[in-house]
């Protein structure tokens, strides 16, 4: 994500989501994090109890873990809220 200006990034993302999606809609998140069980568990907890389908896969050498999450959300604002929650976890890269 654009580290320089997150406000602009999220504003642009919201515009794109509203222009390309009909809500409620399924949304696919993709994150990469160093293979630290605690961080992966934190990501999972953010999406607990909302019907998310979560797939985690370690890289070939086991140094990184990719986390793919598909979840049905009600609005572009809900998508951005989850990105911000995951963004609080140090070292997570959002794709």
N, CA, C and O atoms as a CHARMM CRD file, in Angstrom:
* protein
*
  380
    1    1 UNK  N      0.83100  -1.18000   0.00000 PROA 1      0.00000
    2    1 UNK  CA     0.00000   0.00000   0.00000 PROA 1      0.00000
    3    1 UNK  C      0.87500   1.24200   0.00000 PROA 1      0.00000
    4    1 UNK  O      2.04300   1.19700   0.38300 PROA 1      0.00000
    5    2 UNK  N      0.30300   2.32700  -0.42600 PROA 2      0.00000
    6    2 UNK  CA     1.03100   3.58200  -0.46200 PROA 2      0.00000
    7    2 UNK  C      1.26000   4.07000   0.95500 PROA 2      0.00000
    8    2 UNK  O      0.32900   4.49100   1.64300 PROA 2      0.00000
    9    3 UNK  N      2.51600   4.00600   1.38300 PROA 3      0.00000
   10    3 UNK  CA     2.85000   4.44600   2.73600 PROA 3      0.00000
   11    3 UNK  C      2.83500   5.97100   2.82900 PROA 3      0.00000
   12    3 UNK  O      2.57300   6.52300   3.89800 PROA 3      0.00000
   13    4 UNK  N      3.11400   6.65900   1.71100 PROA 4      0.00000
   14    4 UNK  CA     3.26100   8.10900   1.71700 PROA 4      0.00000
   15    4 UNK  C      1.98100   8.81100   2.14400 PROA 4      0.00000
   16    4 UNK  O      2.02300   9.72500   2.96800 PROA 4      0.00000
   17    5 UNK  N      0.83900   8.39500   1.58900 PROA 5      0.00000
   18    5 UNK  CA    -0.40400   9.08500   1.86500 PROA 5      0.00000
   19    5 UNK  C     -1.55500   8.08400   1.96800 PROA 5      0.00000
   20    5 UNK  O     -2.30600   7.89400   1.01100 PROA 5      0.00000
   21    6 UNK  N     -1.69100   7.44800   3.12700 PROA 6      0.00000
   22    6 UNK  CA    -2.75300   6.44200   3.27200 PROA 6      0.00000
   23    6 UNK  C     -4.15900   7.01400   3.09300 PROA 6      0.00000
   24    6 UNK  O     -5.05500   6.30000   2.64200 PROA 6      0.00000
   25    7 UNK  N     -4.37100   8.28100   3.43400 PROA 7      0.00000
   26    7 UNK  CA    -5.70000   8.88000   3.28400 PROA 7      0.00000
   27    7 UNK  C     -6.08700   8.89700   1.80600 PROA 7      0.00000
   28    7 UNK  O     -7.20000   8.51000   1.45200 PROA 7      0.00000
   29    8 UNK  N     -5.18500   9.33800   0.95300 PROA 8      0.00000
   30    8 UNK  CA    -5.43900   9.35100  -0.48500 PROA 8      0.00000
   31    8 UNK  C     -5.60600   7.93800  -1.02900 PROA 8      0.00000
   32    8 UNK  O     -6.47600   7.68400  -1.86200 PROA 8      0.00000
   33    9 UNK  N     -4.76000   7.01300  -0.54900 PROA 9      0.00000
   34    9 UNK  CA    -4.84000   5.63000  -1.00500 PROA 9      0.00000
   35    9 UNK  C     -6.22300   5.05300  -0.72300 PROA 9      0.00000
   36    9 UNK  O     -6.84600   4.47500  -1.61400 PROA 9      0.00000
   37   10 UNK  N     -6.70500   5.20500   0.50400 PROA 10     0.00000
   38   10 UNK  CA    -8.00700   4.64200   0.87800 PROA 10     0.00000
   39   10 UNK  C     -9.15600   5.35600   0.15600 PROA 10     0.00000
   40   10 UNK  O    -10.16300   4.73100  -0.17600 PROA 10     0.00000
   41   11 UNK  N     -9.00800   6.65100  -0.08500 PROA 11     0.00000
   42   11 UNK  CA   -10.02900   7.38500  -0.82600 PROA 11     0.00000
   43   11 UNK  C    -10.13900   6.82700  -2.24800 PROA 11     0.00000
   44   11 UNK  O    -11.23900   6.58600  -2.74600 PROA 11     0.00000
   45   12 UNK  N     -8.99700   6.62600  -2.88700 PROA 12     0.00000
   46   12 UNK  CA    -8.98000   6.09000  -4.24900 PROA 12     0.00000
   47   12 UNK  C     -9.50700   4.65300  -4.27000 PROA 12     0.00000
   48   12 UNK  O    -10.26700   4.28400  -5.16500 PROA 12     0.00000
   49   13 UNK  N     -9.10700   3.84300  -3.28800 PROA 13     0.00000
   50   13 UNK  CA    -9.58000   2.46500  -3.19700 PROA 13     0.00000
   51   13 UNK  C    -11.09900   2.42900  -3.06000 PROA 13     0.00000
   52   13 UNK  O    -11.76600   1.63000  -3.71700 PROA 13     0.00000
   53   14 UNK  N    -11.64300   3.29200  -2.20900 PROA 14     0.00000
   54   14 UNK  CA   -13.09500   3.33100  -2.01300 PROA 14     0.00000
   55   14 UNK  C    -13.80500   3.66900  -3.32200 PROA 14     0.00000
   56   14 UNK  O    -14.81100   3.04700  -3.66700 PROA 14     0.00000
   57   15 UNK  N    -13.28400   4.64700  -4.04400 PROA 15     0.00000
   58   15 UNK  CA   -13.88100   5.01700  -5.32700 PROA 15     0.00000
   59   15 UNK  C    -13.86700   3.84000  -6.30000 PROA 15     0.00000
   60   15 UNK  O    -14.85900   3.57500  -6.97900 PROA 15     0.00000
   61   16 UNK  N    -12.73500   3.13500  -6.36100 PROA 16     0.00000
   62   16 UNK  CA   -12.61300   1.99200  -7.26800 PROA 16     0.00000
   63   16 UNK  C    -13.56600   0.87300  -6.87200 PROA 16     0.00000
   64   16 UNK  O    -14.22000   0.27900  -7.73000 PROA 16     0.00000
   65   17 UNK  N    -13.64500   0.58500  -5.58300 PROA 17     0.00000
   66   17 UNK  CA   -14.53900  -0.48100  -5.10600 PROA 17     0.00000
   67   17 UNK  C    -15.99600  -0.15600  -5.40300 PROA 17     0.00000
   68   17 UNK  O    -16.75500  -1.02500  -5.83000 PROA 17     0.00000
   69   18 UNK  N    -16.38200   1.08100  -5.18100 PROA 18     0.00000
   70   18 UNK  CA   -17.77200   1.46700  -5.42300 PROA 18     0.00000
   71   18 UNK  C    -18.10800   1.45300  -6.91200 PROA 18     0.00000
   72   18 UNK  O    -19.25000   1.19800  -7.29400 PROA 18     0.00000
   73   19 UNK  N    -17.11300   1.72700  -7.74500 PROA 19     0.00000
   74   19 UNK  CA   -17.34300   1.74500  -9.19100 PROA 19     0.00000
   75   19 UNK  C    -17.38400   0.34000  -9.79900 PROA 19     0.00000
   76   19 UNK  O    -18.01100   0.13300 -10.83800 PROA 19     0.00000
   77   20 UNK  N    -16.72000  -0.62100  -9.15700 PROA 20     0.00000
   78   20 UNK  CA   -16.58000  -1.94600  -9.75900 PROA 20     0.00000
   79   20 UNK  C    -17.34400  -3.05200  -9.04300 PROA 20     0.00000
   80   20 UNK  O    -17.39300  -4.17600  -9.54200 PROA 20     0.00000
   81   21 UNK  N    -17.93700  -2.76900  -7.89800 PROA 21     0.00000
   82   21 UNK  CA   -18.61100  -3.82300  -7.12900 PROA 21     0.00000
   83   21 UNK  C    -20.03300  -3.41700  -6.77100 PROA 21     0.00000
   84   21 UNK  O    -20.34200  -2.24200  -6.57300 PROA 21     0.00000
   85   22 UNK  N    -20.87600  -4.42300  -6.69800 PROA 22     0.00000
   86   22 UNK  CA   -22.24400  -4.23000  -6.22200 PROA 22     0.00000
   87   22 UNK  C    -22.27900  -4.84700  -4.82200 PROA 22     0.00000
   88   22 UNK  O    -21.92900  -6.01500  -4.65000 PROA 22     0.00000
   89   23 UNK  N    -22.69700  -4.07000  -3.82900 PROA 23     0.00000
   90   23 UNK  CA   -22.62700  -4.52600  -2.43500 PROA 23     0.00000
   91   23 UNK  C    -23.96700  -5.04100  -1.96300 PROA 23     0.00000
   92   23 UNK  O    -24.99500  -4.52000  -2.39500 PROA 23     0.00000
   93   24 UNK  N    -24.00900  -6.04400  -1.09300 PROA 24     0.00000
   94   24 UNK  CA   -22.87700  -6.79500  -0.54400 PROA 24     0.00000
   95   24 UNK  C    -22.18000  -7.63700  -1.61200 PROA 24     0.00000
   96   24 UNK  O    -22.77600  -8.03100  -2.61400 PROA 24     0.00000
   97   25 UNK  N    -20.89100  -7.89700  -1.35800 PROA 25     0.00000
   98   25 UNK  CA   -20.08200  -8.61300  -2.33800 PROA 25     0.00000
   99   25 UNK  C    -18.95600  -9.36900  -1.64300 PROA 25     0.00000
  100   25 UNK  O    -18.52300  -9.00200  -0.55100 PROA 25     0.00000
  101   26 UNK  N    -18.48700 -10.44200  -2.30400 PROA 26     0.00000
  102   26 UNK  CA   -17.29700 -11.13300  -1.81100 PROA 26     0.00000
  103   26 UNK  C    -16.07400 -10.30700  -2.15800 PROA 26     0.00000
  104   26 UNK  O    -15.99400  -9.72100  -3.23800 PROA 26     0.00000
  105   27 UNK  N    -15.12200 -10.26400  -1.23900 PROA 27     0.00000
  106   27 UNK  CA   -13.87600  -9.53800  -1.47000 PROA 27     0.00000
  107   27 UNK  C    -12.71800 -10.45000  -1.08900 PROA 27     0.00000
  108   27 UNK  O    -12.77000 -11.15500  -0.08100 PROA 27     0.00000
  109   28 UNK  N    -11.67600 -10.42600  -1.90500 PROA 28     0.00000
  110   28 UNK  CA   -10.49400 -11.24800  -1.65500 PROA 28     0.00000
  111   28 UNK  C     -9.35300 -10.37200  -1.16400 PROA 28     0.00000
  112   28 UNK  O     -8.88600  -9.48300  -1.87500 PROA 28     0.00000
  113   29 UNK  N     -8.91300 -10.63300   0.05400 PROA 29     0.00000
  114   29 UNK  CA    -7.73500  -9.96800   0.62100 PROA 29     0.00000
  115   29 UNK  C     -6.54000 -10.89100   0.43600 PROA 29     0.00000
  116   29 UNK  O     -6.67800 -12.11200   0.50100 PROA 29     0.00000
  117   30 UNK  N     -5.36400 -10.30700   0.20500 PROA 30     0.00000
  118   30 UNK  CA    -4.13500 -11.08100   0.15800 PROA 30     0.00000
  119   30 UNK  C     -3.07900 -10.33700   0.97200 PROA 30     0.00000
  120   30 UNK  O     -2.82900  -9.14900   0.77200 PROA 30     0.00000
  121   31 UNK  N     -2.47500 -11.07500   1.89000 PROA 31     0.00000
  122   31 UNK  CA    -1.44600 -10.50600   2.74400 PROA 31     0.00000
  123   31 UNK  C     -0.22000 -11.41900   2.74000 PROA 31     0.00000
  124   31 UNK  O     -0.32800 -12.63000   2.54800 PROA 31     0.00000
  125   32 UNK  N      0.93300 -10.81600   2.95500 PROA 32     0.00000
  126   32 UNK  CA     2.16200 -11.58100   3.14000 PROA 32     0.00000
  127   32 UNK  C      2.78000 -11.10500   4.44200 PROA 32     0.00000
  128   32 UNK  O      2.83300  -9.90700   4.72200 PROA 32     0.00000
  129   33 UNK  N      3.24800 -12.06800   5.23700 PROA 33     0.00000
  130   33 UNK  CA     3.87300 -11.74900   6.51800 PROA 33     0.00000
  131   33 UNK  C      5.00300 -12.74800   6.76300 PROA 33     0.00000
  132   33 UNK  O      4.93800 -13.89400   6.31700 PROA 33     0.00000
  133   34 UNK  N      6.03700 -12.30300   7.47500 PROA 34     0.00000
  134   34 UNK  CA     7.07500 -13.25600   7.85700 PROA 34     0.00000
  135   34 UNK  C      6.40000 -14.36100   8.65200 PROA 34     0.00000
  136   34 UNK  O      5.45900 -14.10900   9.40400 PROA 34     0.00000
  137   35 UNK  N      6.88000 -15.57500   8.48500 PROA 35     0.00000
  138   35 UNK  CA     6.23500 -16.72900   9.12500 PROA 35     0.00000
  139   35 UNK  C      6.38000 -16.65300  10.64500 PROA 35     0.00000
  140   35 UNK  O      7.24900 -17.28300  11.24700 PROA 35     0.00000
  141   36 UNK  N      5.51000 -15.87200  11.22500 PROA 36     0.00000
  142   36 UNK  CA     5.43100 -15.68200  12.67400 PROA 36     0.00000
  143   36 UNK  C      4.00500 -16.08100  13.05700 PROA 36     0.00000
  144   36 UNK  O      3.04400 -15.38900  12.72100 PROA 36     0.00000
  145   37 UNK  N      3.88400 -17.19700  13.75800 PROA 37     0.00000
  146   37 UNK  CA     2.56500 -17.73200  14.09200 PROA 37     0.00000
  147   37 UNK  C      1.67600 -16.68900  14.75400 PROA 37     0.00000
  148   37 UNK  O      0.47900 -16.63000  14.47300 PROA 37     0.00000
  149   38 UNK  N      2.24400 -15.86700  15.62600 PROA 38     0.00000
  150   38 UNK  CA     1.46900 -14.85800  16.34000 PROA 38     0.00000
  151   38 UNK  C      0.82400 -13.87500  15.36300 PROA 38     0.00000
  152   38 UNK  O     -0.34600 -13.52700  15.52100 PROA 38     0.00000
  153   39 UNK  N      1.57700 -13.42600  14.35600 PROA 39     0.00000
  154   39 UNK  CA     1.03200 -12.46300  13.38900 PROA 39     0.00000
  155   39 UNK  C     -0.04100 -13.09800  12.51000 PROA 39     0.00000
  156   39 UNK  O     -1.05200 -12.46400  12.20800 PROA 39     0.00000
  157   40 UNK  N      0.17000 -14.32800  12.10700 PROA 40     0.00000
  158   40 UNK  CA    -0.82400 -15.02600  11.29200 PROA 40     0.00000
  159   40 UNK  C     -2.11500 -15.21000  12.09600 PROA 40     0.00000
  160   40 UNK  O     -3.21000 -15.02700  11.56400 PROA 40     0.00000
  161   41 UNK  N     -1.98900 -15.56600  13.35300 PROA 41     0.00000
  162   41 UNK  CA    -3.16200 -15.73400  14.22500 PROA 41     0.00000
  163   41 UNK  C     -3.90100 -14.40200  14.38500 PROA 41     0.00000
  164   41 UNK  O     -5.13100 -14.37300  14.39200 PROA 41     0.00000
  165   42 UNK  N     -3.15400 -13.30000  14.51400 PROA 42     0.00000
  166   42 UNK  CA    -3.79700 -11.98400  14.63600 PROA 42     0.00000
  167   42 UNK  C     -4.62500 -11.66700  13.38800 PROA 42     0.00000
  168   42 UNK  O     -5.73200 -11.13900  13.49300 PROA 42     0.00000
  169   43 UNK  N     -4.08800 -11.98800  12.21300 PROA 43     0.00000
  170   43 UNK  CA    -4.83500 -11.75500  10.97600 PROA 43     0.00000
  171   43 UNK  C     -6.11200 -12.58900  10.99000 PROA 43     0.00000
  172   43 UNK  O     -7.19200 -12.09200  10.66900 PROA 43     0.00000
  173   44 UNK  N     -5.98100 -13.85900  11.36400 PROA 44     0.00000
  174   44 UNK  CA    -7.15200 -14.74400  11.42300 PROA 44     0.00000
  175   44 UNK  C     -8.21300 -14.17200  12.36900 PROA 44     0.00000
  176   44 UNK  O     -9.40200 -14.19700  12.04900 PROA 44     0.00000
  177   45 UNK  N     -7.79300 -13.65900  13.52600 PROA 45     0.00000
  178   45 UNK  CA    -8.74500 -13.14300  14.51200 PROA 45     0.00000
  179   45 UNK  C     -9.52800 -11.94300  13.99700 PROA 45     0.00000
  180   45 UNK  O    -10.69000 -11.76000  14.36100 PROA 45     0.00000
  181   46 UNK  N     -8.90300 -11.12400  13.15200 PROA 46     0.00000
  182   46 UNK  CA    -9.59200  -9.96000  12.59500 PROA 46     0.00000
  183   46 UNK  C    -10.78600 -10.39000  11.74600 PROA 46     0.00000
  184   46 UNK  O    -11.78300  -9.67400  11.64700 PROA 46     0.00000
  185   47 UNK  N    -10.66800 -11.57400  11.13500 PROA 47     0.00000
  186   47 UNK  CA   -11.73800 -12.04700  10.25500 PROA 47     0.00000
  187   47 UNK  C    -12.58700 -13.15000  10.89200 PROA 47     0.00000
  188   47 UNK  O    -13.40300 -13.77300  10.21300 PROA 47     0.00000
  189   48 UNK  N    -12.40100 -13.39300  12.18800 PROA 48     0.00000
  190   48 UNK  CA   -13.20200 -14.39100  12.90500 PROA 48     0.00000
  191   48 UNK  C    -14.67700 -13.99900  12.93400 PROA 48     0.00000
  192   48 UNK  O    -15.02300 -12.81900  12.98300 PROA 48     0.00000
  193   49 UNK  N    -15.52300 -15.00100  12.90300 PROA 49     0.00000
  194   49 UNK  CA   -16.96400 -14.84400  13.11300 PROA 49     0.00000
  195   49 UNK  C    -17.67600 -13.96300  12.09100 PROA 49     0.00000
  196   49 UNK  O    -18.73600 -13.41200  12.38700 PROA 49     0.00000
  197   50 UNK  N    -17.10800 -13.82200  10.88900 PROA 50     0.00000
  198   50 UNK  CA   -17.81700 -13.06900   9.85000 PROA 50     0.00000
  199   50 UNK  C    -17.94000 -13.90400   8.57100 PROA 50     0.00000
  200   50 UNK  O    -18.23200 -13.37300   7.49900 PROA 50     0.00000
  201   51 UNK  N    -17.71800 -15.19900   8.69400 PROA 51     0.00000
  202   51 UNK  CA   -17.90300 -16.09500   7.56000 PROA 51     0.00000
  203   51 UNK  C    -16.77000 -16.08800   6.54900 PROA 51     0.00000
  204   51 UNK  O    -16.96600 -16.45900   5.39200 PROA 51     0.00000
  205   52 UNK  N    -15.59300 -15.67100   6.97500 PROA 52     0.00000
  206   52 UNK  CA   -14.45100 -15.59900   6.06600 PROA 52     0.00000
  207   52 UNK  C    -13.87400 -16.98300   5.78300 PROA 52     0.00000
  208   52 UNK  O    -13.82900 -17.84600   6.66000 PROA 52     0.00000
  209   53 UNK  N    -13.43200 -17.17600   4.53300 PROA 53     0.00000
  210   53 UNK  CA   -12.70200 -18.37700   4.15100 PROA 53     0.00000
  211   53 UNK  C    -11.23000 -17.97000   4.09000 PROA 53     0.00000
  212   53 UNK  O    -10.85000 -17.11600   3.28800 PROA 53     0.00000
  213   54 UNK  N    -10.40500 -18.58600   4.94100 PROA 54     0.00000
  214   54 UNK  CA    -9.00900 -18.17700   5.08000 PROA 54     0.00000
  215   54 UNK  C     -8.09100 -19.31800   4.67000 PROA 54     0.00000
  216   54 UNK  O     -8.24000 -20.44900   5.13000 PROA 54     0.00000
  217   55 UNK  N     -7.13200 -19.00200   3.79200 PROA 55     0.00000
  218   55 UNK  CA    -6.11400 -19.96700   3.37600 PROA 55     0.00000
  219   55 UNK  C     -4.74300 -19.37300   3.65100 PROA 55     0.00000
  220   55 UNK  O     -4.43700 -18.26200   3.21700 PROA 55     0.00000
  221   56 UNK  N     -3.92100 -20.12000   4.37400 PROA 56     0.00000
  222   56 UNK  CA    -2.55200 -19.69600   4.65300 PROA 56     0.00000
  223   56 UNK  C     -1.59700 -20.68700   4.01500 PROA 56     0.00000
  224   56 UNK  O     -1.82900 -21.89600   4.02900 PROA 56     0.00000
  225   57 UNK  N     -0.52300 -20.15600   3.45600 PROA 57     0.00000
  226   57 UNK  CA     0.45700 -21.01700   2.80400 PROA 57     0.00000
  227   57 UNK  C      1.85500 -20.45400   3.03300 PROA 57     0.00000
  228   57 UNK  O      2.11600 -19.28100   2.76800 PROA 57     0.00000
  229   58 UNK  N      2.74800 -21.30700   3.52700 PROA 58     0.00000
  230   58 UNK  CA     4.13100 -20.87900   3.72800 PROA 58     0.00000
  231   58 UNK  C      4.87400 -20.88500   2.40400 PROA 58     0.00000
  232   58 UNK  O      4.57300 -21.67200   1.50600 PROA 58     0.00000
  233   59 UNK  N      5.85500 -19.98900   2.30000 PROA 59     0.00000
  234   59 UNK  CA     6.68100 -19.93300   1.10100 PROA 59     0.00000
  235   59 UNK  C      7.56000 -21.18200   1.02400 PROA 59     0.00000
  236   59 UNK  O      7.65200 -21.95400   1.97800 PROA 59     0.00000
  237   60 UNK  N      8.18900 -21.36000  -0.10500 PROA 60     0.00000
  238   60 UNK  CA     9.00700 -22.54800  -0.34600 PROA 60     0.00000
  239   60 UNK  C     10.04100 -22.76900   0.76300 PROA 60     0.00000
  240   60 UNK  O     10.24200 -23.89500   1.21800 PROA 60     0.00000
  241   61 UNK  N     10.69000 -21.69000   1.19000 PROA 61     0.00000
  242   61 UNK  CA    11.70800 -21.83600   2.24100 PROA 61     0.00000
  243   61 UNK  C     11.14900 -21.63100   3.65100 PROA 61     0.00000
  244   61 UNK  O     11.88400 -21.72700   4.63500 PROA 61     0.00000
  245   62 UNK  N      9.85200 -21.35000   3.74400 PROA 62     0.00000
  246   62 UNK  CA     9.20300 -21.22500   5.04900 PROA 62     0.00000
  247   62 UNK  C      9.39800 -19.89600   5.73800 PROA 62     0.00000
  248   62 UNK  O      8.96000 -19.72100   6.87500 PROA 62     0.00000
  249   63 UNK  N     10.05000 -18.94900   5.07200 PROA 63     0.00000
  250   63 UNK  CA    10.34500 -17.65800   5.68900 PROA 63     0.00000
  251   63 UNK  C      9.11100 -16.74300   5.74700 PROA 63     0.00000
  252   63 UNK  O      8.96400 -15.94300   6.67100 PROA 63     0.00000
  253   64 UNK  N      8.23200 -16.87300   4.75200 PROA 64     0.00000
  254   64 UNK  CA     7.04100 -16.03300   4.67600 PROA 64     0.00000
  255   64 UNK  C      5.77800 -16.88600   4.59800 PROA 64     0.00000
  256   64 UNK  O      5.81000 -18.04600   4.18700 PROA 64     0.00000
  257   65 UNK  N      4.66800 -16.27700   5.00500 PROA 65     0.00000
  258   65 UNK  CA     3.36800 -16.92100   4.88900 PROA 65     0.00000
  259   65 UNK  C      2.44000 -15.98900   4.12900 PROA 65     0.00000
  260   65 UNK  O      2.34000 -14.80400   4.44700 PROA 65     0.00000
  261   66 UNK  N      1.75700 -16.53500   3.11800 PROA 66     0.00000
  262   66 UNK  CA     0.73600 -15.74800   2.42100 PROA 66     0.00000
  263   66 UNK  C     -0.61300 -16.13700   3.01800 PROA 66     0.00000
  264   66 UNK  O     -0.88500 -17.30700   3.28600 PROA 66     0.00000
  265   67 UNK  N     -1.43600 -15.13200   3.21500 PROA 67     0.00000
  266   67 UNK  CA    -2.76700 -15.34900   3.78300 PROA 67     0.00000
  267   67 UNK  C     -3.77800 -14.76500   2.81000 PROA 67     0.00000
  268   67 UNK  O     -3.77800 -13.56300   2.54900 PROA 67     0.00000
  269   68 UNK  N     -4.64300 -15.62600   2.27400 PROA 68     0.00000
  270   68 UNK  CA    -5.71600 -15.20000   1.37100 PROA 68     0.00000
  271   68 UNK  C     -7.03600 -15.35700   2.10300 PROA 68     0.00000
  272   68 UNK  O     -7.31100 -16.39600   2.70300 PROA 68     0.00000
  273   69 UNK  N     -7.84600 -14.31200   2.04600 PROA 69     0.00000
  274   69 UNK  CA    -9.10600 -14.30500   2.78200 PROA 69     0.00000
  275   69 UNK  C    -10.22400 -13.84500   1.86100 PROA 69     0.00000
  276   69 UNK  O    -10.15800 -12.76200   1.28000 PROA 69     0.00000
  277   70 UNK  N    -11.24200 -14.67100   1.73200 PROA 70     0.00000
  278   70 UNK  CA   -12.43200 -14.28300   0.98300 PROA 70     0.00000
  279   70 UNK  C    -13.57300 -14.11600   1.98100 PROA 70     0.00000
  280   70 UNK  O    -13.86000 -15.00500   2.78200 PROA 70     0.00000
  281   71 UNK  N    -14.21000 -12.96100   1.90900 PROA 71     0.00000
  282   71 UNK  CA   -15.27700 -12.68300   2.86000 PROA 71     0.00000
  283   71 UNK  C    -16.34400 -11.82400   2.18200 PROA 71     0.00000
  284   71 UNK  O    -16.03000 -10.98300   1.34000 PROA 71     0.00000
  285   72 UNK  N    -17.60400 -12.04100   2.55300 PROA 72     0.00000
  286   72 UNK  CA   -18.69900 -11.25700   2.02200 PROA 72     0.00000
  287   72 UNK  C    -18.87700 -10.03100   2.91100 PROA 72     0.00000
  288   72 UNK  O    -19.12300 -10.14700   4.11200 PROA 72     0.00000
  289   73 UNK  N    -18.74900  -8.85100   2.29800 PROA 73     0.00000
  290   73 UNK  CA   -18.86700  -7.60700   3.05300 PROA 73     0.00000
  291   73 UNK  C    -19.97300  -6.74000   2.45900 PROA 73     0.00000
  292   73 UNK  O    -20.36600  -6.91500   1.30600 PROA 73     0.00000
  293   74 UNK  N    -20.46800  -5.80200   3.26500 PROA 74     0.00000
  294   74 UNK  CA   -21.61500  -4.99000   2.87900 PROA 74     0.00000
  295   74 UNK  C    -21.28300  -3.71300   2.12300 PROA 74     0.00000
  296   74 UNK  O    -22.14900  -3.14500   1.45700 PROA 74     0.00000
  297   75 UNK  N    -20.02300  -3.24900   2.21900 PROA 75     0.00000
  298   75 UNK  CA   -19.69500  -1.97300   1.57500 PROA 75     0.00000
  299   75 UNK  C    -18.19300  -1.82300   1.38800 PROA 75     0.00000
  300   75 UNK  O    -17.39800  -2.56700   1.96100 PROA 75     0.00000
  301   76 UNK  N    -17.82800  -0.84800   0.57500 PROA 76     0.00000
  302   76 UNK  CA   -16.41100  -0.51900   0.39500 PROA 76     0.00000
  303   76 UNK  C    -15.79600  -0.07600   1.71700 PROA 76     0.00000
  304   76 UNK  O    -14.62500  -0.34700   1.98100 PROA 76     0.00000
  305   77 UNK  N    -16.58200   0.60300   2.54600 PROA 77     0.00000
  306   77 UNK  CA   -16.08400   1.03500   3.86200 PROA 77     0.00000
  307   77 UNK  C    -15.69900  -0.16500   4.73000 PROA 77     0.00000
  308   77 UNK  O    -14.72500  -0.09900   5.47900 PROA 77     0.00000
  309   78 UNK  N    -16.45900  -1.26200   4.63200 PROA 78     0.00000
  310   78 UNK  CA   -16.13600  -2.47200   5.39400 PROA 78     0.00000
  311   78 UNK  C    -14.80100  -3.06200   4.93000 PROA 78     0.00000
  312   78 UNK  O    -14.01000  -3.53900   5.74400 PROA 78     0.00000
  313   79 UNK  N    -14.55700  -3.02600   3.61700 PROA 79     0.00000
  314   79 UNK  CA   -13.29800  -3.53000   3.05900 PROA 79     0.00000
  315   79 UNK  C    -12.13200  -2.72700   3.62700 PROA 79     0.00000
  316   79 UNK  O    -11.14000  -3.29200   4.08900 PROA 79     0.00000
  317   80 UNK  N    -12.26100  -1.42300   3.58800 PROA 80     0.00000
  318   80 UNK  CA   -11.19500  -0.53200   4.05200 PROA 80     0.00000
  319   80 UNK  C    -10.97500  -0.68000   5.55500 PROA 80     0.00000
  320   80 UNK  O     -9.83800  -0.63000   6.02500 PROA 80     0.00000
  321   81 UNK  N    -12.05200  -0.86000   6.30500 PROA 81     0.00000
  322   81 UNK  CA   -11.93300  -1.04500   7.76500 PROA 81     0.00000
  323   81 UNK  C    -11.04700  -2.25000   8.07900 PROA 81     0.00000
  324   81 UNK  O    -10.19200  -2.18100   8.96200 PROA 81     0.00000
  325   82 UNK  N    -11.25200  -3.35400   7.35500 PROA 82     0.00000
  326   82 UNK  CA   -10.44600  -4.56000   7.60400 PROA 82     0.00000
  327   82 UNK  C     -8.98300  -4.33400   7.21000 PROA 82     0.00000
  328   82 UNK  O     -8.07500  -4.78600   7.90700 PROA 82     0.00000
  329   83 UNK  N     -8.75400  -3.63200   6.08900 PROA 83     0.00000
  330   83 UNK  CA    -7.36800  -3.31200   5.70800 PROA 83     0.00000
  331   83 UNK  C     -6.67400  -2.51500   6.81000 PROA 83     0.00000
  332   83 UNK  O     -5.50800  -2.75900   7.12200 PROA 83     0.00000
  333   84 UNK  N     -7.38600  -1.57600   7.38600 PROA 84     0.00000
  334   84 UNK  CA    -6.80400  -0.75100   8.45100 PROA 84     0.00000
  335   84 UNK  C     -6.51700  -1.57800   9.69900 PROA 84     0.00000
  336   84 UNK  O     -5.49200  -1.38300  10.35300 PROA 84     0.00000
  337   85 UNK  N     -7.41500  -2.49900  10.03200 PROA 85     0.00000
  338   85 UNK  CA    -7.19300  -3.36100  11.20000 PROA 85     0.00000
  339   85 UNK  C     -5.94900  -4.22200  11.00400 PROA 85     0.00000
  340   85 UNK  O     -5.11500  -4.33300  11.90300 PROA 85     0.00000
  341   86 UNK  N     -5.83000  -4.82900   9.82600 PROA 86     0.00000
  342   86 UNK  CA    -4.66000  -5.66600   9.54400 PROA 86     0.00000
  343   86 UNK  C     -3.40500  -4.79300   9.49200 PROA 86     0.00000
  344   86 UNK  O     -2.32500  -5.23900   9.87900 PROA 86     0.00000
  345   87 UNK  N     -3.53900  -3.56300   9.02000 PROA 87     0.00000
  346   87 UNK  CA    -2.41300  -2.64000   8.94600 PROA 87     0.00000
  347   87 UNK  C     -1.79900  -2.31600  10.29400 PROA 87     0.00000
  348   87 UNK  O     -0.66400  -1.84600  10.36400 PROA 87     0.00000
  349   88 UNK  N     -2.53900  -2.56200  11.36400 PROA 88     0.00000
  350   88 UNK  CA    -2.00900  -2.33900  12.72200 PROA 88     0.00000
  351   88 UNK  C     -0.98700  -3.40200  13.11700 PROA 88     0.00000
  352   88 UNK  O     -0.22500  -3.21000  14.06500 PROA 88     0.00000
  353   89 UNK  N     -0.96800  -4.52100  12.39600 PROA 89     0.00000
  354   89 UNK  CA    -0.03100  -5.60700  12.69200 PROA 89     0.00000
  355   89 UNK  C      1.27700  -5.30100  11.97700 PROA 89     0.00000
  356   89 UNK  O      1.31200  -5.17600  10.75300 PROA 89     0.00000
  357   90 UNK  N      2.33900  -5.18200  12.74100 PROA 90     0.00000
  358   90 UNK  CA     3.64400  -4.81500  12.18500 PROA 90     0.00000
  359   90 UNK  C      4.15500  -5.88100  11.20600 PROA 90     0.00000
  360   90 UNK  O      4.10600  -7.07900  11.48600 PROA 90     0.00000
  361   91 UNK  N      4.63900  -5.41600  10.06600 PROA 91     0.00000
  362   91 UNK  CA     5.29100  -6.30300   9.11100 PROA 91     0.00000
  363   91 UNK  C      4.38200  -6.98800   8.12100 PROA 91     0.00000
  364   91 UNK  O      4.85300  -7.80600   7.33100 PROA 91     0.00000
  365   92 UNK  N      3.09000  -6.68600   8.13000 PROA 92     0.00000
  366   92 UNK  CA     2.17100  -7.30500   7.17700 PROA 92     0.00000
  367   92 UNK  C      2.16200  -6.48300   5.89700 PROA 92     0.00000
  368   92 UNK  O      2.02100  -5.26100   5.93500 PROA 92     0.00000
  369   93 UNK  N      2.31200  -7.16200   4.76500 PROA 93     0.00000
  370   93 UNK  CA     2.24600  -6.51700   3.45700 PROA 93     0.00000
  371   93 UNK  C      0.89800  -6.85400   2.84400 PROA 93     0.00000
  372   93 UNK  O      0.53000  -8.02300   2.73000 PROA 93     0.00000
  373   94 UNK  N      0.16300  -5.81500   2.45000 PROA 94     0.00000
  374   94 UNK  CA    -1.12800  -6.00600   1.79200 PROA 94     0.00000
  375   94 UNK  C     -0.91500  -5.96300   0.27700 PROA 94     0.00000
  376   94 UNK  O     -0.23700  -5.07800  -0.24400 PROA 94     0.00000
  377   95 UNK  N     -1.50300  -6.93100  -0.40900 PROA 95     0.00000
  378   95 UNK  CA    -1.37600  -6.95100  -1.86500 PROA 95     0.00000
  379   95 UNK  C     -2.66600  -6.50100  -2.50500 PROA 95     0.00000
  380   95 UNK  O     -2.76200  -6.44800  -3.73100 PROA 95     0.00000
